[in-house]
Amino acid sequence: MKRKSELVVPLLFLAAAPLVVYSVQRVFLHTPNERTMGTAFKIFFFHVPMGWLCMLMAVISGVAAYVQLRRRSRTAAAVALAAAEVGFLGGLGVMLTGPIWGHATWGTPWTGDARQVTTALLWLVIAAYLLLRHFGQHASERLAAALAIFGAVNVPLIYYAVKLWKTTHPTTGVVAKLPPEMWATFWPGLSALLLVSFGLFAIRARQLVLVGELDDAYVRLEDSRA
Amino acid sequence: MLHLARVRLLRQSLLLLRSELRQELRDLELVLTSTFFTLVVLGMFYLSFAALEKKHTLPAVPGLLWLTVAFVGTITLTRAFDREREADTLRALLAAPVERLAIYVAKAGSTLLVLLVCCALLVPGLASMFPAGQVFWDMPLETAALVVLGCLGYVAIGTLFAAGLAGGGGKNMLLAVILYPVTTPVLMFALVTTRALLDKNPNLPSYLGQMAALDVILLGVGALLFEPVLVGAAPARSAQAARQHRREALRAAGRQEPR
C-alpha cells in the first residue's frame, strides 16, 4: 500500500493540469491586449510568475540550508538542493523572457535597473550553489549551505547597491498599473506554475533523500560483510 | 564573564595572527606572488586601456581597481589555505584549544594585510597610469579608508568560503565560482564609493559609512557561519564520505567492488 505522502505529487499534477490549459487559453484568447505594449505584454503572464517562483525557491533553499547547518539534517539538505534546482529553472525562464519583453517594449533587452541586476546576481548565486553541490567534494554540502544563506542575505544588499550605482545612470521603463481582468488571468497562471513546480520539487527532494538512504544501506552492507 | 571571553578571543586571535605573519615572513610566499600578480594585471590593464581619453577612464578606474582586488584576493585566499592543507595543519588548528572565531579573525587579518600590500602598489599604479586616478594622490586619507573598507568586506566573505573549500580534496576552481557572485554587493558598494571619490562627491563620508556598515554585516555573517562550515568540512562524517572511504579502502585491498 502506498504511503499518503506519495499521493501528494500526483495530486499536485492533477490539480495543475486543468489550470495550465485554462490559463494558457485565457492568456492568449480572452485577455485584451495591453494599450501601450500590445501583444508583447502577454509575456508578463510567464515572466512574473517565474520571477516569483525563483525568489520563493531561493528563500526556501536558504531557510532549508540554515536548518541543515544547525541540525545536520539530511532532509533539509535535500530540500535545499531541490529548491535551488527548481529556482534555477525559474530564474532561467526569467532571464530568457525578460530581455525579450524588454526588447519589445523598451527597445533594449537590458536596461541595468536594480531589479534586473539583482535577479541576475541571485540567479548566479543559485548557479554557484548548484555547481558547489554537484562538483564540490563530499564535505562541501555545509559550505554550499553557507553559500545559500549568504545568497539570501545578499538579495536586499544587492538591490540597494544597484540603486546607489544607478544614480549615475538614467533609469527607464516603469510597468503601468494593471487592470483587474489582467490580474484575473495572472493568478490562475501563477497557481498552475506553482503547483507544477512544487510537484517537481517534491519528486526531486524525495529522490535526494532516497540517495542518502541508499548510501547508508550500502555502508551497512559493507559493514556486515567486514 | 563576557568581558573575559572577549579578551581571550582577542588574545587568541592576535596569537594566531602572529603565527600567520611569522610563517609568511619566513619565505614571503603570499606577498611576493600576490604583488607580482598585481603588477602583471596592472601591466595588462595599461596595455589594454592606455589609449582611453580621460573622460573614459573616469568610469573605468573604479572597475580596474576592484576587479584586481577580486582577482588578487582569490589567489591569495586559495594559496593561504592550500598551505594549511598541504601540511595538514588545518586539522591541528581545529583541534587546538582556541576559539574557532579566532582562527577566522587571524586568517582574515593576514589575508587583509596581504591585500593591502597589493593595494599599496595597485592604487598608486592606477593613479599614475590613468589621469582620472589623480584624485587618489589628492585625497590619500579617503583613498586609504576606501581601500581598507573594500578589502575588509571582500576578505570577510572570502575567508569563510576559502576555509570551507580547504577541508577536503581541494577543488579551488570552485572558489572563484562561488566567491564572485557572493562578493558582488561589497564590490559594487566599493565601485560606487570609488566613483564618488573620483567625482569628489560631497557625500563621500556617507558612502564610506555605508561601506563600513556593510563590512560589519559581512563580518558578522562570516563569523557566525565559520564554525559550522569548517567543522563540517574537516573530518568526513556523512554517509557519502564514509562510502567513498570504504571504496578507497576496498580498492587498496585489491578486492572487487560490489555493485
Interface residues (C-beta under 8 A of the other chain):
Chain A: L69 R70 L121 L124 V125 A127 A128 Y129 L131 L132 F135 G136 Q137 H138 A139 S140 E141 R142 L143 A145 A146 L147 I149 F150 G151 V153 N154 L157 I158 A161 V162 L164 W165 T168 G212 D215 D216 Y218 V219 L221 E222
Chain B: I157 L160 F161 G164 L165 G167 G168 G169 G170 K171 L174 V177 I178 P181 V182 T184 P185 M188 F189 L191 V192 R195 Y207 Q210 L214 I217 V221 L225 P228 V229 G232 A233 A234 A236 S238 A239 Q240 A241 A242 R243 Q244 R246 L250 P258
